Amino acid sequence: LLFSRGIVDPAIAEWEQARALNPRLPALHYSLGRAFCEVKHKPAEAAAVYEEGLKNDASNPGLYLGWNDVMKADGKSAAERAAMMKRYPNHAAMPEPLVRTLVATLREAGETAEADACIQSHFFSRAEGGAPPPVAQTRAAATTAGQAASTGSAPSAKPSVAKASAGWC
């Protein structure tokens, strides 16, 4: 409650005390990492907290999203960030915001086939006025790959599809 009222330093002190007593508390590392990143502007501390959090609260998507932001600001490659997000323990149940971020990161890393495979294995809800699912990109890529394969100009199309279908998603 302290953090939500803008009382940051006492909130961090309480989270640190809780962390020393029981580091497995749900959302503890997410909240502490967020405070270090967004308010205190201490990305190294935030990254360390997020990484520790993955050991204690591995299914918390906020940890992955927060750590991705810190890694991106620190100049880490898209491949490194994607590898971190792939550590999520239940790929089939990965929450939509994390899937969207992972797909964008895979595309940034040049892993379009893997991003497409990931999209195909997840459901994307859409509220009125909400962001469209990234399927449109997949369909466009599939159409382009299909046209290239039908003309014989894409001999590597099949291996990339096989690689994507053998991926983690």
DSSP file with accessible surface (Angstrom, degrees, kcal/mol):
  #  RESIDUE AA STRUCTURE BP1 BP2  ACC     N-H-->O    O-->H-N    N-H-->O    O-->H-N    TCO  KAPPA ALPHA  PHI   PSI    X-CA   Y-CA   Z-CA
    1    1 A L     >        0   0  170      0, 0.0     4,-0.9     0, 0.0     6,-0.2   0.000 360.0 360.0 360.0 -31.7    0.0    0.0    0.0
    2    2 A L  T >4> +     0   0   34      1,-0.2     5,-2.6     2,-0.2     3,-1.0   0.939 360.0  49.4 -60.7 -46.5    2.9    2.4    0.7
    3    3 A F  G >45S+     0   0   35      1,-0.3     3,-2.0     3,-0.2    -1,-0.2   0.895 105.8  56.3 -61.5 -41.0    4.1    2.2   -2.9
    4    4 A S  G 345S+     0   0   94      1,-0.3    -1,-0.3     2,-0.1    -2,-0.2   0.729 107.7  50.0 -66.2 -19.6    0.7    2.8   -4.4
    5    5 A R  G <<5S-     0   0  165     -3,-1.0    -1,-0.3    -4,-0.9    -2,-0.2   0.289 123.8-104.0 -98.5   7.7    0.6    6.1   -2.4
    6    6 A G  T < 5S+     0   0   56     -3,-2.0     2,-1.3     1,-0.2    -3,-0.2   0.607  80.6 132.8  83.7  11.4    4.0    7.2   -3.6
    7    7 A I     >< +     0   0   65     -5,-2.6     4,-1.0     1,-0.2    -1,-0.2  -0.718  26.8 162.3 -95.8  85.2    5.8    6.3   -0.4
    8    8 A V  H  >  +     0   0   23     -2,-1.3     4,-2.9     2,-0.2     5,-0.2   0.942  57.6  50.6 -79.8 -52.6    8.6    4.5   -2.1
    9    9 A D  H  > S+     0   0   99      1,-0.2     4,-2.5     2,-0.2     5,-0.2   0.930 113.6  45.2 -61.3 -45.4   11.6    4.2    0.3
   10   10 A P  H  > S+     0   0   63      0, 0.0     4,-2.3     0, 0.0    -1,-0.2   0.889 112.9  53.4 -63.7 -32.9    9.6    2.8    3.2
   11   11 A A  H  X S+     0   0    5     -4,-1.0     4,-2.6     2,-0.2    -2,-0.2   0.938 109.3  47.5 -64.8 -45.2    7.9    0.4    0.7
   12   12 A I  H  X S+     0   0   18     -4,-2.9     4,-2.7     1,-0.2     5,-0.2   0.920 110.5  52.8 -62.0 -41.8   11.2   -0.8   -0.5
   13   13 A A  H  X S+     0   0   60     -4,-2.5     4,-2.1    -5,-0.2    -1,-0.2   0.914 110.9  46.8 -60.9 -42.3   12.4   -1.3    3.1
   14   14 A E  H  X S+     0   0  118     -4,-2.3     4,-2.6     2,-0.2    -1,-0.2   0.903 112.4  49.5 -67.2 -40.8    9.3   -3.4    3.9
   15   15 A W  H  X S+     0   0   51     -4,-2.6     4,-2.7     2,-0.2    -2,-0.2   0.902 110.5  50.8 -64.5 -39.6    9.7   -5.5    0.7
   16   16 A E  H  X S+     0   0   66     -4,-2.7     4,-1.9     2,-0.2    -2,-0.2   0.901 111.1  48.5 -64.2 -39.3   13.4   -6.1    1.5
   17   17 A Q  H  X S+     0   0  129     -4,-2.1     4,-1.8    -5,-0.2    -2,-0.2   0.933 113.2  46.9 -65.4 -44.8   12.5   -7.2    5.0
   18   18 A A  H  X S+     0   0   27     -4,-2.6     4,-3.3     1,-0.2    -2,-0.2   0.899 109.8  54.6 -62.5 -39.6    9.8   -9.5    3.6
   19   19 A R  H  < S+     0   0   46     -4,-2.7    -1,-0.2     1,-0.2    -2,-0.2   0.883 107.7  49.4 -62.2 -39.1   12.3  -10.8    1.1
   20   20 A A  H  < S+     0   0   88     -4,-1.9    -1,-0.2     2,-0.2    -2,-0.2   0.875 117.2  41.5 -68.6 -34.7   14.8  -11.7    3.9
   21   21 A L  H  < S-     0   0  141     -4,-1.8    -2,-0.2     1,-0.2    -1,-0.2   0.880 138.2  -0.3 -80.3 -41.5   12.0  -13.5    5.8
   22   22 A N    ><  -     0   0   72     -4,-3.3     3,-1.5    -5,-0.2    -1,-0.2  -0.637  56.3-178.0-153.8  90.1   10.3  -15.3    2.9
   23   23 A P  T 3  S+     0   0   47      0, 0.0     6,-0.2     0, 0.0    -4,-0.1   0.578  79.1  71.9 -69.9  -4.2   11.6  -14.8   -0.6
   24   24 A R  T 3   +     0   0  152      4,-0.1    -5,-0.1    -5,-0.1     3,-0.1   0.343  64.0 129.5 -93.5   8.6    8.8  -17.1   -2.0
   25   25 A L    X   -     0   0   66     -3,-1.5     3,-1.4    -7,-0.1     4,-0.5  -0.451  67.6-109.8 -63.9 127.8    6.1  -14.5   -1.4
   26   26 A P  T 3  S+     0   0  101      0, 0.0    -1,-0.1     0, 0.0    31,-0.1  -0.305  96.1   5.5 -60.2 140.8    4.0  -14.1   -4.6
   27   27 A A  T 3> S+     0   0   41      1,-0.1     4,-2.4    26,-0.1     5,-0.2   0.348  95.0 115.0  69.8  -3.0    4.5  -10.8   -6.4
   28   28 A L  H <> S+     0   0    8     -3,-1.4     4,-2.5     1,-0.2     5,-0.2   0.961  79.5  41.2 -60.1 -51.6    7.2   -9.6   -4.0
   29   29 A H  H  > S+     0   0    0     -4,-0.5     4,-2.8     1,-0.2     5,-0.2   0.854 112.9  54.8 -68.8 -34.5   10.0   -9.6   -6.6
   30   30 A Y  H  > S+     0   0   74      2,-0.2     4,-2.4     1,-0.2    -1,-0.2   0.955 112.1  43.4 -61.6 -49.2    7.7   -8.0   -9.2
   31   31 A S  H  X S+     0   0   30     -4,-2.4     4,-2.1     2,-0.2    -2,-0.2   0.926 117.0  45.6 -63.7 -44.9    6.8   -5.1   -6.9
   32   32 A L  H  X S+     0   0    0     -4,-2.5     4,-2.5    -5,-0.2     5,-0.2   0.927 113.4  49.4 -66.4 -43.5   10.4   -4.6   -5.7
   33   33 A G  H  X S+     0   0    0     -4,-2.8     4,-2.6    -5,-0.2     5,-0.2   0.904 110.0  51.9 -61.3 -40.9   11.8   -4.8   -9.2
   34   34 A R  H  X>S+     0   0   81     -4,-2.4     4,-2.9    -5,-0.2     5,-0.6   0.913 108.9  50.0 -62.6 -42.2    9.3   -2.3  -10.5
   35   35 A A  I  X>S+     0   0    0     -4,-2.1     5,-2.6     1,-0.2     4,-1.4   0.932 113.1  46.2 -62.2 -45.1   10.2    0.1   -7.7
   36   36 A F  I  <5S+     0   0   15     -4,-2.5     6,-3.2     3,-0.2    -2,-0.2   0.904 121.5  37.8 -63.9 -39.9   13.9   -0.2   -8.5
   37   37 A C  I  <5S+     0   0   34     -4,-2.6     4,-0.3     4,-0.2    -2,-0.2   0.974 125.9  29.4 -76.7 -57.4   13.3    0.2  -12.3
   38   38 A E  I  <5S+     0   0  102     -4,-2.9    -3,-0.2    -5,-0.2    -2,-0.1   0.784 133.6  21.7 -81.8 -30.4   10.5    2.7  -12.6
   39   39 A V  I  <<S+     0   0   61     -4,-1.4    -3,-0.2    -5,-0.6    -4,-0.1   0.837 129.8  34.9-107.3 -47.2   11.0    4.9   -9.6
   40   40 A K  S   <S-     0   0   68     -5,-2.6    -3,-0.2    -6,-0.2    -4,-0.2   0.623  91.3-137.8 -85.6 -15.0   14.6    4.6   -8.3
   41   41 A H        +     0   0  142     -6,-0.4    -4,-0.2    -4,-0.3    -3,-0.1   0.924  55.6 138.9  56.3  48.9   16.0    4.2  -11.8
   42   42 A K     >  +     0   0   86     -6,-3.2     4,-2.3     1,-0.1    -1,-0.2  -0.753  22.5 172.9-121.2  79.8   18.4    1.4  -10.7
   43   43 A P  H  > S+     0   0   66      0, 0.0     4,-2.9     0, 0.0     5,-0.2   0.842  75.4  56.3 -62.8 -33.3   18.2   -1.1  -13.5
   44   44 A A  H  > S+     0   0   75      2,-0.2     4,-2.1     1,-0.2     5,-0.2   0.933 110.6  44.6 -64.9 -42.7   21.0   -3.4  -12.2
   45   45 A E  H  > S+     0   0   84      2,-0.2     4,-2.4     1,-0.2    -1,-0.2   0.913 113.6  51.1 -65.8 -40.8   19.1   -3.8   -8.9
   46   46 A A  H  X S+     0   0    0     -4,-2.3     4,-2.9     1,-0.2     5,-0.2   0.936 109.4  50.0 -61.6 -45.6   15.9   -4.4  -10.8
   47   47 A A  H  X S+     0   0   21     -4,-2.9     4,-2.6     1,-0.2    -1,-0.2   0.914 110.9  49.4 -60.6 -42.9   17.5   -7.0  -13.0
   48   48 A A  H  X S+     0   0   52     -4,-2.1     4,-2.3     2,-0.2    -1,-0.2   0.908 112.8  47.3 -63.8 -40.4   18.9   -8.9  -10.0
   49   49 A V  H  X S+     0   0    3     -4,-2.4     4,-2.5     2,-0.2    -2,-0.2   0.922 112.2  49.2 -67.7 -43.4   15.5   -8.8   -8.2
   50   50 A Y  H  X S+     0   0    3     -4,-2.9     4,-1.7     2,-0.2    -2,-0.2   0.926 111.4  49.6 -62.1 -43.1   13.6  -10.0  -11.4
   51   51 A E  H  X S+     0   0   84     -4,-2.6     4,-0.8    -5,-0.2     3,-0.2   0.929 112.1  47.3 -63.3 -43.2   16.1  -12.9  -11.9
   52   52 A E  H >X S+     0   0   54     -4,-2.3     4,-0.9     1,-0.2     3,-0.9   0.896 108.0  58.1 -62.2 -38.0   15.8  -13.9   -8.2
   53   53 A G  H >X S+     0   0    0     -4,-2.5     4,-3.4     1,-0.3     3,-0.6   0.857  96.4  61.1 -61.7 -35.7   12.0  -13.7   -8.6
   54   54 A L  H 3< S+     0   0   10     -4,-1.7     4,-0.3     1,-0.3    -1,-0.3   0.815 103.3  51.9 -63.2 -26.4   12.0  -16.2  -11.5
   55   55 A K  H << S+     0   0  145     -3,-0.9    -1,-0.3    -4,-0.8    -2,-0.2   0.777 122.5  29.7 -76.6 -26.5   13.5  -18.7   -9.0
   56   56 A N  H << S+     0   0   32     -4,-0.9    -2,-0.2    -3,-0.6    -3,-0.1   0.658 135.9  21.2-107.6 -23.5   10.7  -18.1   -6.5
   57   57 A D    ><  +     0   0   33     -4,-3.4     3,-2.1    -5,-0.2     6,-0.2  -0.384  68.5 163.4-145.2  56.9    7.7  -17.1   -8.5
   58   58 A A  T 3  S+     0   0   36      1,-0.3    -4,-0.1    -4,-0.3     6,-0.1   0.667  71.1  57.7 -61.9 -19.1    8.4  -18.5  -12.0
   59   59 A S  T 3  S+     0   0   68     29,-0.1    -1,-0.3    30,-0.1     3,-0.1   0.331  75.7 109.9 -94.8   9.5    4.8  -18.2  -13.3
   60   60 A N    X>  -     0   0   26     -3,-2.1     3,-1.2     1,-0.2     4,-0.9  -0.733  52.1-164.2 -87.3 106.2    4.5  -14.4  -12.6
   61   61 A P  H 3> S+     0   0   38      0, 0.0     4,-2.5     0, 0.0     5,-0.2   0.810  83.6  68.9 -63.3 -26.2    4.4  -12.8  -16.1
   62   62 A G  H 3> S+     0   0   12      1,-0.2     4,-2.8     2,-0.2     5,-0.3   0.844  94.1  56.9 -60.9 -33.0    5.2   -9.4  -14.6
   63   63 A L  H <> S+     0   0    0     -3,-1.2     4,-2.5    -6,-0.2    -1,-0.2   0.926 109.9  43.7 -63.4 -44.0    8.7  -10.6  -13.8
   64   64 A Y  H  X S+     0   0    3     -4,-0.9     4,-2.4     2,-0.2    -2,-0.2   0.911 116.2  46.6 -67.9 -43.8    9.4  -11.5  -17.4
   65   65 A L  H  X S+     0   0   42     -4,-2.5     4,-2.0     2,-0.2    -2,-0.2   0.919 115.2  46.3 -66.7 -42.2    7.9   -8.3  -18.8
   66   66 A G  H  X S+     0   0    8     -4,-2.8     4,-2.2    -5,-0.2    -2,-0.2   0.926 113.9  47.6 -65.0 -44.5    9.7   -6.2  -16.3
   67   67 A W  H  X S+     0   0   23     -4,-2.5     4,-3.1    -5,-0.3     5,-0.2   0.891 108.6  55.7 -66.3 -36.2   13.0   -7.9  -16.8
   68   68 A N  H  X S+     0   0    8     -4,-2.4     4,-2.7    -5,-0.2    -1,-0.2   0.931 107.5  49.4 -59.1 -44.7   12.6   -7.6  -20.6
   69   69 A D  H  X S+     0   0   94     -4,-2.0     4,-2.4     2,-0.2    -2,-0.2   0.918 113.1  46.5 -60.8 -43.7   12.2   -3.9  -20.2
   70   70 A V  H  X S+     0   0    5     -4,-2.2     4,-1.8     2,-0.2    -2,-0.2   0.929 113.6  48.3 -64.7 -44.6   15.3   -3.7  -18.1
   71   71 A M  H  <>S+     0   0   21     -4,-3.1     5,-2.8     2,-0.2    -2,-0.2   0.902 111.7  49.8 -63.1 -41.0   17.3   -5.8  -20.5
   72   72 A K  H ><5S+     0   0  112     -4,-2.7     3,-1.6    -5,-0.2    -1,-0.2   0.931 111.0  48.5 -64.5 -44.4   16.1   -3.8  -23.5
   73   73 A A  H 3<5S+     0   0   91     -4,-2.4    -1,-0.2     1,-0.3    -2,-0.2   0.816 108.8  55.5 -64.6 -27.9   17.1   -0.5  -21.8
   74   74 A D  T 3<5S-     0   0  103     -4,-1.8    -1,-0.3    -5,-0.2    -2,-0.2   0.397 120.9-109.1 -85.6   1.0   20.5   -2.1  -21.0
   75   75 A G  T < 5 +     0   0   65     -3,-1.6    -3,-0.2     1,-0.2    -2,-0.1   0.635  60.3 160.7  83.7  15.1   21.1   -2.9  -24.7
   76   76 A K      < -     0   0   83     -5,-2.8    -1,-0.2    -6,-0.2    -2,-0.0  -0.373  44.5-102.4 -68.7 148.6   20.7   -6.7  -24.4
   77   77 A S     >  -     0   0   54      1,-0.1     4,-2.2    -2,-0.1     5,-0.2  -0.264  21.1-116.3 -70.0 159.2   19.9   -8.4  -27.7
   78   78 A A  H  > S+     0   0    9      1,-0.2     4,-2.8     2,-0.2     5,-0.2   0.869 116.9  57.2 -62.0 -35.5   16.5   -9.5  -28.7
   79   79 A A  H  > S+     0   0   60      1,-0.2     4,-2.3     2,-0.2    -1,-0.2   0.914 107.2  47.4 -64.1 -40.2   17.8  -13.1  -28.7
   80   80 A E  H  > S+     0   0   95      2,-0.2     4,-1.8     1,-0.2    -1,-0.2   0.912 113.4  47.9 -66.1 -41.9   18.9  -12.8  -25.1
   81   81 A R  H  X S+     0   0    4     -4,-2.2     4,-2.3     2,-0.2    -2,-0.2   0.904 111.5  50.0 -66.6 -40.7   15.6  -11.3  -24.1
   82   82 A A  H  X S+     0   0    3     -4,-2.8     4,-2.2     1,-0.2    -2,-0.2   0.916 108.0  53.6 -63.6 -41.9   13.6  -14.0  -26.0
   83   83 A A  H  < S+     0   0   56     -4,-2.3     4,-0.4     1,-0.2    -1,-0.2   0.899 108.5  50.3 -60.3 -39.2   15.7  -16.7  -24.3
   84   84 A M  H >< S+     0   0    7     -4,-1.8     3,-1.5     1,-0.2    -1,-0.2   0.943 110.7  48.1 -64.2 -44.8   14.8  -15.2  -20.9
   85   85 A M  H >< S+     0   0    0     -4,-2.3     3,-1.8     1,-0.3    -2,-0.2   0.839 101.4  64.9 -67.5 -29.3   11.1  -15.1  -21.7
   86   86 A K  T 3< S+     0   0   58     -4,-2.2    -1,-0.3     1,-0.3    -2,-0.2   0.610  83.2  78.1 -69.5  -8.9   11.2  -18.7  -22.9
   87   87 A R  T <   +     0   0  120     -3,-1.5    -1,-0.3    -4,-0.4    -2,-0.2   0.559  61.9 124.9 -74.4  -7.2   12.0  -19.7  -19.4
   88   88 A Y    <   -     0   0   17     -3,-1.8     3,-0.3     1,-0.1   -29,-0.1  -0.326  65.3-133.9 -54.4 130.4    8.3  -19.3  -18.5
   89   89 A P  S    S+     0   0   73      0, 0.0     2,-0.5     0, 0.0    -1,-0.1   0.758  89.7  39.0 -69.1 -27.6    7.4  -22.7  -17.0
   90   90 A N    >   -     0   0   84      1,-0.2     3,-1.0     2,-0.0     4,-0.2  -0.775  63.0-179.0-126.8  89.5    4.2  -23.5  -18.9
   91   91 A H  G >  S+     0   0   50     -2,-0.5     3,-1.3    -3,-0.3    -1,-0.2   0.854  81.8  55.6 -59.0 -37.4    4.4  -22.4  -22.5
   92   92 A A  G 3  S+     0   0   85      1,-0.3    -1,-0.3    77,-0.1    -2,-0.0   0.815 112.9  42.3 -66.9 -28.2    0.9  -23.5  -23.3
   93   93 A A  G <  S+     0   0   57     -3,-1.0    -1,-0.3    29,-0.1    -2,-0.2   0.211  79.8 140.9-103.3  15.8   -0.5  -21.3  -20.5
   94   94 A M    <   -     0   0    8     -3,-1.3     5,-0.1    -4,-0.2    -3,-0.1  -0.366  59.8-109.4 -60.7 128.0    1.7  -18.3  -21.1
   95   95 A P    >>  -     0   0   39      0, 0.0     4,-2.3     0, 0.0     3,-0.6  -0.268  24.8-112.8 -62.7 148.9   -0.4  -15.2  -20.6
   96   96 A E  H 3> S+     0   0   47      1,-0.2     4,-3.0     2,-0.2     5,-0.2   0.858 112.9  54.4 -53.5 -44.9   -1.3  -13.2  -23.7
   97   97 A P  H 3> S+     0   0   77      0, 0.0     4,-2.0     0, 0.0    -1,-0.2   0.906 111.8  46.1 -60.6 -35.7    0.8  -10.0  -22.9
   98   98 A L  H <> S+     0   0    0     -3,-0.6     4,-2.9     2,-0.2    -2,-0.2   0.906 111.9  50.8 -72.3 -38.4    3.9  -12.2  -22.4
   99   99 A V  H  X S+     0   0    0     -4,-2.3     4,-3.1     2,-0.2     5,-0.2   0.942 110.4  49.8 -62.2 -45.7    3.2  -14.1  -25.7
  100  100 A R  H  X S+     0   0   59     -4,-3.0     4,-2.3     1,-0.2    -1,-0.2   0.916 113.2  46.2 -59.6 -43.7    2.7  -10.8  -27.6
  101  101 A T  H  X S+     0   0   39     -4,-2.0     4,-2.4    -5,-0.2    -1,-0.2   0.915 113.2  49.3 -65.9 -42.5    6.0   -9.5  -26.1
  102  102 A L  H  X S+     0   0    0     -4,-2.9     4,-3.1     2,-0.2     5,-0.2   0.931 110.4  50.4 -62.7 -44.4    7.8  -12.7  -26.9
  103  103 A V  H  X S+     0   0    2     -4,-3.1     4,-2.5     1,-0.2    -2,-0.2   0.942 111.9  47.3 -60.3 -46.2    6.5  -12.8  -30.5
  104  104 A A  H  X S+     0   0   58     -4,-2.3     4,-2.3    -5,-0.2    -1,-0.2   0.910 113.7  48.7 -62.1 -38.6    7.6   -9.2  -31.1
  105  105 A T  H  X S+     0   0    4     -4,-2.4     4,-2.0     2,-0.2    -2,-0.2   0.899 109.8  51.0 -70.2 -40.3   11.0  -10.0  -29.5
  106  106 A L  H  <>S+     0   0    2     -4,-3.1     5,-2.9     2,-0.2     4,-0.3   0.921 111.0  49.0 -61.8 -42.5   11.5  -13.1  -31.7
  107  107 A R  H ><5S+     0   0   50     -4,-2.5     3,-1.6    -5,-0.2    -2,-0.2   0.920 109.4  52.2 -62.4 -41.7   10.6  -11.1  -34.8
  108  108 A E  H 3<5S+     0   0  108     -4,-2.3    -1,-0.2     1,-0.3    -2,-0.2   0.861 108.2  52.0 -61.4 -34.3   13.2   -8.5  -33.7
  109  109 A A  T 3<5S-     0   0   35     -4,-2.0    -1,-0.3   -31,-0.2    -2,-0.2   0.449 121.6-109.7 -80.4  -2.6   15.7  -11.3  -33.3
  110  110 A G  T < 5S+     0   0   54     -3,-1.6     2,-0.9    -4,-0.3     3,-0.3   0.599  81.6 128.6  84.6  12.1   15.0  -12.4  -36.9
  111  111 A E     >< +     0   0   64     -5,-2.9     4,-2.3     1,-0.2     5,-0.2  -0.430  19.3 149.6 -97.6  59.0   13.2  -15.6  -35.6
  112  112 A T  H  >  +     0   0   60     -2,-0.9     4,-2.8     1,-0.2    -1,-0.2   0.891  68.1  53.1 -62.2 -41.5   10.1  -15.1  -37.7
  113  113 A A  H  > S+     0   0   28     -3,-0.3     4,-2.2     1,-0.2    -1,-0.2   0.914 111.2  46.3 -63.3 -41.6    9.3  -18.8  -38.1
  114  114 A E  H  > S+     0   0   25      2,-0.2     4,-2.2     1,-0.2    -1,-0.2   0.900 111.8  51.7 -67.8 -38.2    9.5  -19.4  -34.4
  115  115 A A  H  X S+     0   0    0     -4,-2.3     4,-2.4     2,-0.2    -2,-0.2   0.932 110.1  49.3 -62.1 -43.9    7.3  -16.3  -33.8
  116  116 A D  H  X S+     0   0   23     -4,-2.8     4,-2.3     1,-0.2    -2,-0.2   0.910 110.1  50.5 -62.3 -41.9    4.8  -17.6  -36.2
  117  117 A A  H  X S+     0   0   17     -4,-2.2     4,-1.0     1,-0.2    -1,-0.2   0.898 109.7  51.4 -63.6 -37.8    4.8  -21.0  -34.6
  118  118 A C  H >< S+     0   0    0     -4,-2.2     3,-0.6     1,-0.2     4,-0.2   0.919 109.1  50.0 -65.2 -42.6    4.2  -19.4  -31.2
  119  119 A I  H >< S+     0   0    4     -4,-2.4     3,-1.6     1,-0.2    -2,-0.2   0.921 107.5  54.3 -60.9 -43.9    1.3  -17.4  -32.5
  120  120 A Q  H 3< S+     0   0  144     -4,-2.3    -1,-0.2     1,-0.3    -2,-0.2   0.741 106.5  52.4 -66.4 -20.6   -0.3  -20.5  -34.0
  121  121 A S  T << S+     0   0   59     -4,-1.0     2,-0.3    -3,-0.6    -1,-0.3   0.363 104.0  65.6 -98.7   7.1   -0.2  -22.2  -30.6
  122  122 A H  S <  S-     0   0   27     -3,-1.6     2,-0.4    -4,-0.2   -29,-0.1  -0.954  73.6-127.5-130.7 150.8   -1.9  -19.5  -28.6
  123  123 A F        -     0   0  176     -2,-0.3     2,-0.5    10,-0.0   -27,-0.0  -0.761  20.5-158.3 -92.2 136.5   -5.3  -17.9  -28.4
  124  124 A F        -     0   0   19     -2,-0.4     2,-0.1    -5,-0.0    11,-0.0  -0.958   5.9-153.0-119.2 114.5   -5.5  -14.1  -28.6
  125  125 A S        -     0   0   63     -2,-0.5     2,-0.4     7,-0.1     0, 0.0  -0.409   8.0-156.8 -78.3 161.4   -8.6  -12.4  -27.3
  126  126 A R        -     0   0  157     -2,-0.1     2,-0.2     6,-0.1     3,-0.1  -0.923   4.4-161.1-146.1 117.9   -9.6   -9.1  -28.6
  127  127 A A    >   -     0   0   71     -2,-0.4     3,-3.0     4,-0.1     2,-0.0  -0.584  48.3 -77.3 -88.8 158.2  -11.7   -6.5  -26.9
  128  128 A E  T 3  S+     0   0  201      1,-0.3    -1,-0.1    -2,-0.2     3,-0.1  -0.337 123.3   8.9 -57.3 126.2  -13.4   -3.8  -29.0
  129  129 A G  T 3  S+     0   0   79      1,-0.2    -1,-0.3    -3,-0.1     2,-0.0   0.474 104.8 130.8  81.5   0.5  -10.8   -1.3  -29.8
  130  130 A G    <   -     0   0   28     -3,-3.0    -1,-0.2     1,-0.2    -4,-0.0  -0.232  69.9 -74.4 -81.3 174.2   -8.0   -3.6  -28.5
  131  131 A A        -     0   0   62     -3,-0.1    -1,-0.2     1,-0.1    -4,-0.1  -0.437  52.8-117.1 -67.3 136.2   -4.8   -4.6  -30.2
  132  132 A P        -     0   0   74      0, 0.0    -1,-0.1     0, 0.0    -7,-0.1  -0.388  35.2 -96.4 -70.6 152.8   -5.3   -7.1  -33.0
  133  133 A P    >   -     0   0   36      0, 0.0     3,-1.0     0, 0.0     4,-0.2  -0.363  33.4-114.7 -64.5 152.2   -3.8  -10.5  -32.6
  134  134 A P  T >> S+     0   0   16      0, 0.0     4,-1.1     0, 0.0     3,-0.6   0.334  91.4 105.3 -73.8  15.7   -0.4  -10.8  -34.4
  135  135 A V  H 3>  +     0   0   39      1,-0.2     4,-2.8     2,-0.2     5,-0.3   0.844  65.9  66.8 -65.5 -32.8   -2.0  -13.4  -36.7
  136  136 A A  H <> S+     0   0   68     -3,-1.0     4,-2.3     1,-0.3    -1,-0.2   0.902 100.4  50.2 -57.0 -39.1   -2.2  -10.9  -39.6
  137  137 A Q  H <> S+     0   0  102     -3,-0.6     4,-2.5     1,-0.2    -1,-0.3   0.900 110.2  50.8 -64.5 -38.7    1.6  -10.9  -39.7
  138  138 A T  H  X S+     0   0    8     -4,-1.1     4,-3.0     2,-0.2    -2,-0.2   0.929 109.6  48.8 -65.3 -46.1    1.6  -14.6  -39.8
  139  139 A R  H  X S+     0   0  176     -4,-2.8     4,-2.7     2,-0.2    -1,-0.2   0.917 112.3  48.9 -61.6 -41.7   -0.8  -14.9  -42.6
  140  140 A A  H  X S+     0   0   55     -4,-2.3     4,-2.5    -5,-0.3    -2,-0.2   0.935 113.7  46.6 -64.0 -42.5    1.2  -12.3  -44.7
  141  141 A A  H  X S+     0   0   31     -4,-2.5     4,-2.8     1,-0.2     5,-0.2   0.909 112.9  49.6 -65.8 -40.3    4.4  -14.2  -44.0
  142  142 A A  H  X S+     0   0   56     -4,-3.0     4,-2.9     2,-0.2    -2,-0.2   0.908 110.7  49.9 -66.2 -39.8    2.7  -17.5  -44.8
  143  143 A T  H  X S+     0   0   77     -4,-2.7     4,-2.6     2,-0.2     5,-0.2   0.943 112.9  46.5 -63.5 -45.2    1.3  -16.1  -48.1
  144  144 A T  H  X S+     0   0   89     -4,-2.5     4,-2.4     2,-0.2    -2,-0.2   0.934 115.1  46.1 -62.7 -45.5    4.8  -14.8  -49.1
  145  145 A A  H  X S+     0   0   44     -4,-2.8     4,-2.7     1,-0.2    -2,-0.2   0.907 112.8  51.0 -64.8 -39.2    6.5  -18.1  -48.2
  146  146 A G  H  X S+     0   0   41     -4,-2.9     4,-2.4    -5,-0.2    -2,-0.2   0.913 110.9  47.6 -65.3 -41.6    3.8  -20.0  -50.0
  147  147 A Q  H  X S+     0   0  116     -4,-2.6     4,-1.4     2,-0.2     6,-0.2   0.925 113.6  47.8 -64.9 -42.4    4.2  -17.9  -53.1
  148  148 A A  H  <>S+     0   0   24     -4,-2.4     5,-1.9    -5,-0.2     6,-0.8   0.909 112.9  48.6 -66.1 -39.4    7.9  -18.3  -53.0
  149  149 A A  H ><5S+     0   0   53     -4,-2.7     3,-0.9     1,-0.2    -1,-0.2   0.893 108.3  53.8 -67.8 -38.3    7.7  -22.0  -52.5
  150  150 A S  H 3<5S+     0   0   98     -4,-2.4    -1,-0.2     1,-0.3    -2,-0.2   0.792 110.9  46.1 -69.1 -25.5    5.2  -22.5  -55.3
  151  151 A T  T 3<5S-     0   0  103     -4,-1.4    -1,-0.3    -5,-0.2    -2,-0.2   0.494 113.1-119.0 -91.5  -4.9    7.6  -20.7  -57.7
  152  152 A G  T < 5S+     0   0   58     -3,-0.9    -3,-0.2    -4,-0.5    -2,-0.1   0.573  83.0 117.3  80.1  10.7   10.6  -22.7  -56.5
  153  153 A S      < +     0   0   83     -5,-1.9    -4,-0.2    -6,-0.2     3,-0.1   0.403  66.3  58.1 -92.8   5.2   12.4  -19.6  -55.3
  154  154 A A    >   +     0   0   23     -6,-0.8     3,-1.7     1,-0.1     4,-0.4  -0.542  50.8 159.0-132.8  70.6   12.4  -20.6  -51.6
  155  155 A P  T 3  S+     0   0  118      0, 0.0     3,-0.3     0, 0.0    -1,-0.1   0.762  78.1  57.1 -65.4 -18.3   14.2  -23.9  -51.2
  156  156 A S  T 3> S+     0   0   84      1,-0.2     4,-1.7     2,-0.1     5,-0.2   0.416  79.1  93.3 -92.8   4.9   14.8  -23.0  -47.5
  157  157 A A  H <> S+     0   0   17     -3,-1.7     4,-1.9     1,-0.2     5,-0.2   0.934  83.5  50.4 -64.3 -44.5   11.1  -22.6  -46.7
  158  158 A K  H  > S+     0   0  178     -4,-0.4     4,-2.6    -3,-0.3     5,-0.2   0.938 108.4  50.7 -63.9 -44.3   10.5  -26.1  -45.5
  159  159 A P  H  > S+     0   0   82      0, 0.0     4,-2.5     0, 0.0    -1,-0.2   0.906 110.3  50.2 -60.5 -37.5   13.5  -26.2  -43.2
  160  160 A S  H  X S+     0   0   50     -4,-1.7     4,-2.2     2,-0.2    -2,-0.2   0.896 111.4  48.3 -70.1 -34.8   12.4  -23.0  -41.5
  161  161 A V  H  X S+     0   0   94     -4,-1.9     4,-2.7     2,-0.2     5,-0.2   0.929 112.1  49.3 -68.2 -41.9    8.9  -24.3  -41.0
  162  162 A A  H  X S+     0   0   55     -4,-2.6     4,-1.4     1,-0.2    -2,-0.2   0.924 110.5  50.9 -62.6 -39.9   10.2  -27.5  -39.6
  163  163 A K  H  < S+     0   0  124     -4,-2.5     3,-0.2    -5,-0.2    -1,-0.2   0.934 111.6  47.9 -63.4 -42.6   12.5  -25.6  -37.2
  164  164 A A  H >< S+     0   0   10     -4,-2.2     3,-1.6     1,-0.2     5,-0.2   0.921 110.2  50.3 -66.7 -42.4    9.5  -23.5  -36.1
  165  165 A S  H 3< S+     0   0   96     -4,-2.7    -1,-0.2     1,-0.3    -2,-0.2   0.756 108.7  53.4 -71.0 -18.7    7.3  -26.4  -35.5
  166  166 A A  T 3< S+     0   0   84     -4,-1.4    -1,-0.3    -3,-0.2    -2,-0.2   0.410  92.4 109.0 -90.0   1.4   10.0  -28.1  -33.5
  167  167 A G  S <  S-     0   0   32     -3,-1.6    -3,-0.1    -4,-0.2   -53,-0.0   0.072  86.9 -94.8 -70.4-174.5   10.3  -25.0  -31.2
  168  168 A W              0   0   48    -77,-0.0   -77,-0.1     0, 0.0    -1,-0.1   0.696 360.0 360.0 -78.7 -22.6    9.3  -24.6  -27.6
  169  169 A C              0   0   50     -5,-0.2   -77,-0.1   -55,-0.1   -51,-0.0  -0.256 360.0 360.0 -66.4 360.0    5.8  -23.1  -28.2
